[in-house]
Amino acid sequence: MTNSPTILVFDSGLGGLTVLREVVAARPDAHFVYVADDAFFPYGHHSEDEIIARVVPLMGELIGTHDPDIVVIACNTASTLVLSHLRDAYSVPFVGTVPAIKPACAQSRTRRVSVLGTKGTVKREYTKALIRDFAQGCEVTLVGSPELASLAEAELSGASVSDGDILAELAPCFVGEDATSRTDTVVLACTHYPLLLDRLKRLAPWPVDWIDPAPAIARRVSDLLGPPADGSQSGAEMIFTSNRVHGLSARLTPFFGGRALA
């Protein structure tokens, strides 16, 4: 018998799978519960008060049902709004997902960084405080995308998404003309966006560094859990709050490290 920890990964939809993928790689010993709050997706269409009122009690139900050792909030919108409320309400450790502005600005050579997120994330005071604290003299452009998360979900579900639709969301990130002063780093401040990373790279008007926080989140989760348990990999569950059956098994299993989904 192994003592496998249970890791609950929570997102508004399927974007958190990009975080899950890294956590699974870091902790193959764990049992994973992925919860997509698709009944309330997208969070960007709801007010801040509505999201808090939704997520805090829902998380209590999930903790009561699954008894996780740690919870990953794999959603920038939820993390910037609800993380402090969750930590006040529940004793389980929480790891959030926030815009990776500090590492982006630390590595930018041209000192021009763009943050691509949902409209809610980029307008939030939390994000502005990160810029004040960690911009390190960089010029930071905030780009609020209204549709990119939904486009990422659509593509993962097998729908056709046009280059034009993606480029319309992406183009405002690219500022300047001179190679020495134009945008050289883009922060992916929504966990859905790495689902489209190959297309973002192809459609970008010039090469940039893309900052995905998922590897750092995985390292933090592993550190908090302590050394991995001995033994083979554990199982995985996928839950939609709408109670729909996940009909994307072949597309989803790579994010779970090949585990069969319960």
C-alpha positions, -999 to 999 in steps of 0.1 A, spaced: 0 0 0 13 34 -9 4 66 8 -5 86 -23 -14 123 -17 -45 136 -34 -41 168 -54 -72 187 -64 -68 210 -94 -96 235 -100 -103 258 -129 -133 274 -146 -128 251 -175 -101 231 -193 -73 257 -191 -61 243 -158 -51 211 -177 -19 230 -187 -11 233 -150 -22 198 -142 2 184 -169 32 199 -151 20 188 -116 14 153 -128 50 152 -142 63 165 -109 42 142 -87 35 109 -105 28 93 -71 -3 114 -65 -40 108 -71 -55 137 -91 -89 152 -91 -95 178 -118 -126 200 -114 -138 221 -143 -164 246 -132 -180 246 -166 -214 254 -152 -201 289 -145 -176 292 -174 -163 317 -184 -156 335 -152 -149 367 -171 -186 370 -178 -194 373 -140 -188 400 -115 -161 397 -88 -187 393 -61 -204 365 -81 -172 346 -85 -163 348 -48 -199 337 -39 -196 308 -63 -161 295 -56 -158 296 -18 -188 274 -10 -181 251 -40 -146 246 -28 -160 236 6 -181 209 -11 -152 196 -31 -129 194 -1 -156 176 19 -160 150 -9 -124 144 -20 -103 153 11 -74 166 -9 -39 171 7 -35 202 -14 -56 223 -38 -43 240 -69 -63 270 -81 -53 267 -118 -71 299 -128 -57 334 -127 -92 350 -124 -101 328 -94 -67 331 -78 -65 369 -79 -100 371 -64 -107 342 -42 -74 328 -29 -74 348 3 -110 339 10 -102 302 5 -72 303 28 -93 320 55 -121 295 52 -103 262 49 -72 246 64 -60 227 34 -30 243 16 -38 262 -16 -14 271 -44 -27 298 -68 -19 309 -103 -11 346 -107 4 365 -137 42 358 -139 52 394 -141 82 392 -118 101 366 -139 90 381 -172 104 415 -163 136 400 -148 144 384 -181 132 410 -206 161 424 -226 142 452 -243 124 461 -211 90 458 -228 67 431 -216 30 423 -224 6 405 -201 -21 386 -220 -50 377 -198 -87 378 -194 -103 413 -191 -109 406 -155 -74 396 -147 -57 425 -163 -79 451 -147 -76 437 -113 -58 456 -85 -38 424 -77 -22 425 -112 -15 462 -110 2 457 -77 24 430 -92 35 455 -118 42 482 -92 63 457 -71 81 438 -98 82 457 -131 119 466 -124 117 495 -149 100 476 -177 71 490 -197 43 466 -191 13 464 -216 -18 449 -202 -39 431 -229 -74 419 -219 -86 392 -242 -124 387 -243 -124 355 -264 -91 336 -263 -100 313 -234 -132 302 -252 -112 298 -284 -87 275 -266 -116 254 -252 -132 252 -286 -99 239 -302 -93 214 -275 -129 201 -281 -121 196 -318 -138 227 -332 -122 247 -360 -107 280 -348 -94 304 -374 -60 321 -373 -77 354 -377 -97 350 -345 -66 341 -325 -45 369 -341 -72 395 -332 -68 386 -295 -30 384 -297 -20 414 -318 -22 441 -291 6 423 -272 31 433 -298 43 469 -293 71 487 -311 90 483 -343 127 484 -335 141 451 -324 159 467 -295 128 483 -280 98 462 -290 80 436 -269 102 406 -263 83 388 -235 46 378 -232 31 366 -200 4 340 -205 -19 352 -176 -46 326 -183 -41 289 -180 -61 283 -211 -36 301 -234 -8 275 -234 -34 252 -250 -28 274 -281 9 281 -276 20 265 -309 -4 287 -328 5 318 -308 41 313 -317 33 308 -354 10 338 -356 33 362 -336 46 390 -358 81 384 -343 96 359 -319 91 365 -282 96 346 -249 63 331 -237 60 329 -199 39 300 -186 37 298 -148 28 261 -148 63 246 -141 68 270 -112 34 260 -98 43 223 -100 76 229 -82 57 247 -54 31 219 -51 58 193 -48 78 212 -22 47 216 -1 38 179 -3 73 168 6 92 138 -9 72 116 -33 57 83 -20 72 51 -33 52 30 -56 35 32 -90 14 61 -102 -20 66 -87 -53 73 -105 -72 104 -117 -107 117 -118 -123 145 -139 -154 163 -128 -175 189 -146 -197 209 -123 -224 208 -150 -224 170 -145 -217 164 -181 -197 133 -191 -162 141 -203 -164 131 -240 -128 141 -248 -109 112 -232 -84 107 -260 -76 144 -260 -75 147 -222 -54 117 -211 -21 132 -221 -26 160 -196 -31 133 -169 1 115 -178 -18 88 -197 -39 78 -167 -74 64 -174 -100 89 -162 -125 77 -136 
